[in-house]
Each structure stands twice: as C-alpha cells, then as structure tokens.
C-alpha cells in the first residue's frame, strides 16, 4: 500500500504520529525548505523517526461492513436482489480486508464527494492508494533531512571554502536545471532572484 514504509533496520520500531513532540514536528516541517539547516540536536530528534516503520492500522471487519453500508445507503446502485446484495457485500469485505482504517475513511469520503453511484471495488482501492498516513509523511520528511545532510555549523566551526571552479560548475548546473539555490564561496547557500525579477 502507498502508506507502508519499510527500513533495512530490523530493530526499527513502529510509532504513532500523535506521539511526536512539538519540537520534532517543528524540525520535520522544515524538511523541504531549500535553505534550512539542522543542528546536531535537531538531527538527534528526528533520527528515531527516520529509522521507524509506518504500520497499517488494520480496519476491523465491523468497520469495513459499516463503511460499505454507509456508501450503499448514500449512493444508488443497481438492484441485484437480496442474494446478490449479500454476495456483493461479502466480496467487498474480502477485497478490503487488511486495509488501513484511516485510509478506508478517506476513500469513502472521496467516493461520496466524487461519485454518483456506489463505487466499485476498483474505485475504492484507487482512493485507498492515494492516502498517506501521517506516520509515513513524518518518516519521509525525516529521511529526506538525513539524506540531504544540511547540518548547521556548530558554534565556532568554520565552513570549508569551496574551490571557485567547483562552485561555478555546480551553480551553472543548478541554473540550467531551473534550481534557484546557489552556493557561495564559504559553502553556504542562497536563493538567486529569478531573471524576470532582476529585469523589473
């Protein structure tokens, strides 16, 4: 499923996004800010998240039955009689077994918003796949921060100067690929103004 994340570390623990501290959330919120750097203390906060595994909160049979019943009550379907209805419900139950309860709630809401008729199993599963758990989001952000390696210098630590030719080569590459981030001689980064902004 789209909300499953695994790790090569067999000792990795599952966690709940609700257990994240406010400090950890603040670090994760900066994951995709291009100029953000992270202190050793911030990296220590998110390392356990980066090594965690997002697990599925499996929907109980009762929850799946209620969800299908709610969809059937809200959206019209072809009349297939009592025997056909029981067979249809059993098929839905079998095909949705093991799904995440939160993903199922999301999929049902999407069906109610988007469809005029009772969804097929395929339509429900499409919407299940489009859901990502808060745990998976947190893990992805934590891993992105660790991979990027944008560590803030510690107090008194000087940045190593980048060789001029290397800096120009990297900046030229970034420019040709439309990336606004540029490297300065001291190894820090800055955002280059777009060409139209400079011309204005």
WORAJO-V312791 format. One record per residue. N is the residue number from 0. RES is the residue in one letter. SS is DSSP state (H for helix, E for strand, L for the rest). OMEGA is omega in whole degrees, 0 to 359 (none if undefined). NEAR is the number of other C-alpha atoms within 10 Angstrom. Layout:
{{N RES SS OMEGA NEAR} {N RES SS OMEGA NEAR}}
//
This chain:
{{0 X L 184 14} {1 X L 184 12} {2 X L 178 19} {3 X L 172 13} {4 X E 178 17} {5 X L 178 15} {6 X L 180 13} {7 X L 181 8} {8 X L 183 10} {9 X L 180 10} {10 X L 182 10} {11 X L 183 16} {12 X L 173 14} {13 X E 178 15} {14 X L 176 17} {15 X L 178 16} {16 X H 179 17} {17 X H 182 8} {18 X H 181 9} {19 X L 178 16} {20 X L 179 10} {21 X H 179 9} {22 X H 180 12} {23 X H 178 18} {24 X H 181 15} {25 X H 178 12} {26 X H 181 20} {27 X H 180 24} {28 X H 181 13} {29 X L 189 16} {30 X L 186 22} {31 X L 173 12} {32 X L 188 8} {33 X L 183 13} {34 X L 183 13} {35 X L 171 14} {36 X L 188 19} {37 X E 180 18} {38 X L 178 14} {39 X H 179 11} {40 X H 179 8} {41 X H 179 17} {42 X H 178 21} {43 X H 178 12} {44 X H 187 19} {45 X H 180 24} {46 X H 178 15} {47 X H 179 15} {48 X H 180 27} {49 X H 180 22} {50 X L 183 19} {51 X L 178 26} {52 X E 176 24} {53 X E 181 26} {54 X L 180 18} {55 X L 171 19} {56 X L 189 13} {57 X E 179 15} {58 X L 176 19} {59 X L 180 13} {60 X H 180 14} {61 X H 182 9} {62 X H 179 14} {63 X H 180 23} {64 X H 180 16} {65 X H 181 11} {66 X H 179 18} {67 X H 178 19} {68 X H 179 13} {69 X H 178 13} {70 X H 181 18} {71 X H 180 15} {72 X H 185 11} {73 X H 185 13} {74 X L 181 15} {75 X E 178 12} {76 X L 178 13} {77 X L 180 8} {78 X L 181 8} {79 X L 177 11} {80 X H 183 8} {81 X H 182 9} {82 X H 179 8} {83 X H 180 11} {84 X H 179 13} {85 X H 179 12} {86 X H 180 12} {87 X H 180 14} {88 X H 180 16} {89 X H 179 13} {90 X H 177 13} {91 X H 181 17} {92 X H 182 17} {93 X H 184 12} {94 X H 181 13} {95 X H 180 20} {96 X L 178 14} {97 X L 181 15} {98 X L 178 19} {99 X E 182 22} {100 X H 181 18} {101 X H 178 17} {102 X H 179 25} {103 X H 178 24} {104 X H 178 18} {105 X H 182 17} {106 X H 180 22} {107 X H 178 20} {108 X H 179 14} {109 X H 179 14} {110 X H 180 20} {111 X H 180 16} {112 X H 193 9} {113 X H 189 10} {114 X L 177 11} {115 X L 182 12} {116 X E 177 15} {117 X L 183 19} {118 X L 172 20} {119 X L 176 11} {120 X H 179 14} {121 X H 180 10} {122 X H 177 13} {123 X H 182 19} {124 X H 176 18} {125 X H 182 12} {126 X H 174 18} {127 X H 182 25} {128 X H 182 15} {129 X L 180 13} {130 X L 176 18} {131 X L 182 17} {132 X L 176 21} {133 X H 178 14} {134 X H 179 25} {135 X H 178 24} {136 X H 181 16} {137 X H 180 24} {138 X H 179 26} {139 X H 180 18} {140 X H 180 21} {141 X H 180 27} {142 X H 178 19} {143 X H 179 15} {144 X H 181 24} {145 X H 181 17} {146 X H 184 10} {147 X H 177 11} {148 X L 181 11} {149 X L 182 16} {150 X E 177 15} {151 X L 179 15} {152 X L 177 13} {153 X L 184 10} {154 X L 180 6} {155 X L 180 6} {156 X L 178 8} {157 X L 174 10} {158 X L 177 13} {159 X L 179 10} {160 X L 176 12} {161 X L 175 15} {162 X L 185 11} {163 X H 182 11} {164 X H 178 9} {165 X H 179 12} {166 X H 180 18} {167 X H 180 16} {168 X H 180 11} {169 X H 180 13} {170 X H 178 18} {171 X H 178 14} {172 X H 180 13} {173 X H 181 15} {174 X H 182 14} {175 X H 179 9} {176 X L 174 9} {177 X L 179 10} {178 X L 185 14} {179 X L 180 15} {180 X E 177 16} {181 X E 178 19} {182 X E 175 18} {183 X L 183 15} {184 X L 182 15} {185 X L 179 13} {186 X L 177 15} {187 X L 179 15} {188 X E 176 14} {189 X E 181 13} {190 X E 178 12} {191 X L 180 13} {192 X L 176 10} {193 X L 183 11} {194 X H 182 8} {195 X H 180 7} {196 X H 179 7} {197 X H 183 8} {198 X H 184 6} {199 X L none 5}}
//
